[in-house]
Amino acid sequence: MPEFDTQHFGRVRFSESDLVHFPRGLPGFEHRRRFLPLSLPHSEPLIFLQSLEDAALCFLTLPVLAADPCYRLELAREDLALLGLPARPQPRIGADVLCVAVLSIREDGPTLNLLAPVVVNLRNRIAVQAVCPDSGSHQHPLPVPQPREEAVPC
């Protein structure tokens, strides 16, 4: 089983089938294409996207539905084609794709990028950071956890 030394998590063991591949890289990190999603029990539902090409590069993400239970994913044809998904219908979050928002830490508080979520085809592990102009803001405030009995209708 392969191993990789990370800056933040030490040495991690993984299976090749765990990896996520970004054919175009990520904006600003176009040459970083192989990432390992890491979930730690004490920090759920956060998902760390650890680069396997740069031990210091790790993105902190949150599933979009944890941030906004009413989130609607609308991918462009180009992104659907890159992911290997049909043009219609749109993929279902959780069933067809993993959809996470990148978390930014700012002086005025953390925000999520719901405008350009990271979308991973769960079948082939191909990923893209897709711009979804009608899906939210690039500086969406981090949600405050609500008690379970106060469900918000979508």
N, C-alpha and C positions, 0 to 999 in steps of 0.2 A: 504494500500500500504506500503510495507516495506521501512525502512529508514536505512541509514548507515552513521556514522560519519567518514569523511575522514580527513586526515591531510591537504590536499591542497585545497579542495573544500567545506569544511564544511559538513553539513548534506545534503545528497542527497536522494531523493525518487526515487524508481525504481519499475519496474514490474519484476517478476520472468522471464518473457519471454524476457526481455532485456539482461539477463545474458549470458555470454559465459563460457563454461566449458572446461577446459583442463584436460582430463583424466590422462595424464602423468605429469601435471604441466608444468613449463617452465624450461629450463636448469638453474641450480643454485637455482631454486625456486620450486622444485618438489612437495612441500607440499602446494603450493598456486595454487588452481585449479578453483576458482570462481572469475571471473572478470566482471566488468561493463564497457562497452565502453562509454565514455563521449565525446561529441562533443560540443564545445562552439562556439557561433557565431563569437566572436572576434578573434578566433584562427583557424578557418577553413583553410585548410582541415585537420589539426591535429586531431588525435583521442587519447584520454587518456585512457589507460587500467588500471582501478582502481581495485586493489585486494579487495575482500570482506572479506578476512581473515587477512589482515594486512593494517590498515588505512594509514600507511606511504608508502606502496608499490604501485607505479603508474608508468607505462611505457608510454613514449611519442612515438607515432607512426605516420606514414604518409602513406597514400595509395600508393602502389608501382607504380601505373600508374601516380601519380602526380610527382613521382621522376624520372621515366623512362617510357614514353608513349609506348615504344617498348618492355617492360618487358614481358617475356614468362615464365609462371609457368609450371614446370614439377615436379609433386609430385611422390614420391616413392609409390609402391603398399602398403607398410605398413602404410604410412600416409593416403592414400586414404581409406584403410579399417578402420582405426581408426576414420576418419571423416564420415564414412558411405556413401562413394561415390564409384561408379563403377570404375573398373580399366581402362577402356577406354570409351569414350575419356577423355582427361584431363579436369578438371573443368574450366569453364569460369569465369574470374575475373569479379565481379559485378553482374553476373547472377546466378552463383552457389555458389561462395565463396566471402568473403571479404578477401583481401590480403593486409596486411600492413607491413611496415618495421619499426623496432625499431630504434629510433633515439638515438645516443650517443653524448654527449657534451664533446669535448676534447679541450685541450689548442690550438691546431692548427685548430680548427673549428669543427662544427658538421658533423657527418657522419651517414649514414643509413646502416642497415644490410640487403642488398638485397640477400645475400647468404642464409640466414635463416629467411624468412618472417614468420609472424604469419598468418595462414590461418584458416578461420572460415567458416564452412558449414552454409550457410544462412538459410537452412531449419530446422536443428536440434540444431544449436548454439554450436556444438562441435568444438573445436579448437586444433590446434597443431602448434608448431614452427617447420617448416619443413626445412630440409637442401636441397637446390636446387643447386647443384654444378655448373650447367651451366647457372645459372640465374643472377649472378653478384657477387659483392664483399661484404665482411662484413664491409668494410670501404668506402662505396660509398659516395662521397662528396654530400652535400645537394645541390640540383639544384637551380640555380638562375632563378627566374621567367622571362619568355620570353613574349614579347608582343604577343597577340593573332594572329596577322597577320603573324607571323614568325613561322608557324607550321613546325614541323620536321616530315618528312615522315618515316614510319616504314617499 
